[in-house]
């Protein structure tokens, strides 16, 4: 089992002007304390269930490029980029540049998009049918992979088109950076993972649901002739850790004053037990959707949890 941190909020400092300094410090700390992954949200406003829509929010790919220059080992990713936010040919260029800056540490996390209000605010077309957005995502991944590899790319899809397009320099990673497709839709999204992706990300559901989603992914792989074991299985959720039940209750009450406390809440030993179940289910990378100002949980992961699975 490997571990990562997902920066799901920019409220670690009361001054928005210091937001990048805070995330830089967090990413550098994670790199030095056993975490192999650091991701950021790619949204324009905060998403529901995480925070208020008007809270300070940095642009994800800009931050990722800056983090690429101030870290040296940790893998960097968006978790995840919605297909509707950028022309995919432009996204391929952005991602290739971040891979170059990071010397080959980028994972492109991409999804079909869900946040209709954000689409409307920023003037993007939001197809109401999820199936349409998923097909757009698949086509965008196909185009991106071609542009990363081919000298010039001509692509005439249903949604996206490029003509004899040049992307130079190519990404550092060979043959290309890995692609993570986020989401657990059983009929289309997990099939897209089996067909196109190097990694999946399971967000919702308890351990039984995670097992079920991975079983569905395996079936899609079998149907398509894809080796299931070549896909990295990741799981992201918030984790609130403390040493004992009294400390857990005190931390829960303190954080609840800022909004609902989602995800795992418990002791280190309880977390180790659950992570062992995730490992048995087939999860390869467990990502902590980091809560603002909860450095203790990060430190407990580094000191007490990661060594248990080393």
Residue, then its C-alpha position, 0 to 999 in steps of 0.5 A: x500500500x502506498x499513500x498520498x495527500x490530496x489538497x482539497x482546500x486552500x484554507x490552511x492560512x487565513x490570508x489568501x495571498x499565502x495560499x501557495x506558500x501553504x500548499x508548497x510547504x505541505x507538498x514538500x513535507x509530504x515528499x519528505x515523510x513517506x508520501x508518494x503522491x500529491x494532488x490538487x483539485x482542478x476547479x474554479x470554485x470550491x465544490x459541494x461537500x468540501x466547502x463554501x463556493x465563495x471561499x478562496x480557490x487557486x487554479x489547479x494546473x497553475x499550482x501544479x506547475x509551481x509545485x513541480x519546480x519546488x519538489x523533486x520526487x513526489x508524483x503530482x496530479x490533478x484530481x481531477x480535471x473535468x473534460x469541459x474546462x479546457x480544449x483537450x489539445x490545449x490540456x495535452x500541452x499544459x500537461x506535457x509542460x508540467x511533466x517536463x518541469x517536474x522531470x517526469x512526475x505527472x499523472x493526468x487525472x481526468x473526469x467527466x465533470x459534474x459541477x453544473x453551477x461551476x460550468x454555468x458561472x464560467x460559460x462552459x457548455x454543460x451537457x445534461x446527460x452524464x453519458x455525453x460527458x463521459x463520451x467527451x472524456x473518452x475522446x479527450x483522453x484518446x486525443x491527448x494520448x495521440x498528441x503526446x506520442x505522434x509527431x503531428x496529430x490529426x483527429x476528427x472526433x465527435x466532440x473534438x478536432x485537431x488538424x496536423x497539430x504539433x506538440x513539442x516538446x513531448x512529455x519526459x515520461x516514456x512512452x507517455x505520462x499515466x492517465x487516471x480516470x476518476x469515477x465509479x460509474x459501472x457501465x461507462x466510466x469503469x469501462x473507459x478505465x479498462x480501455x484507456x487509463x493507467x489508474x482509476x480512482x474510487x471516491x464513494x462507498x464503504x469497503x463493500x462498495x469498493x470491492x464491488x466497483x473493482x470487481x466491475x472493473x475486472x469484468x470490463x478488463x476481461x471483456x476487453x482483453x486488458x490485464x486488470x493488474x496493469x491498472x493502479x487502483x486508488x482511493x481518495x477520502x478524508x481521514x481524521x486521526x487521533x491517538x485515542x477515542x477522547x482525542x478523536x471526539x475532541x477533534x471531531x467537535x473542533x472541526x465540526x464547527x467549520x462544517x460537516x466532518x466527512x470520511x473516516x473519523x477514528x483512532x490510528x489503530x482503527x485506521x490501520x484496520x480499515x486500510x488493511x481491508x482496502x489493501x485486501x480489496x485491491x487498493x494500491x494507493x490511498x490518498x488522504x483528502x487533507x482537511x484544513x489545519x489538520x496537520x496532526x492527521x498527516x503526521x500520524x499517517x507519516x509516523x504510525x500508519x505508513x510504517x505499518x504498511x512498509 
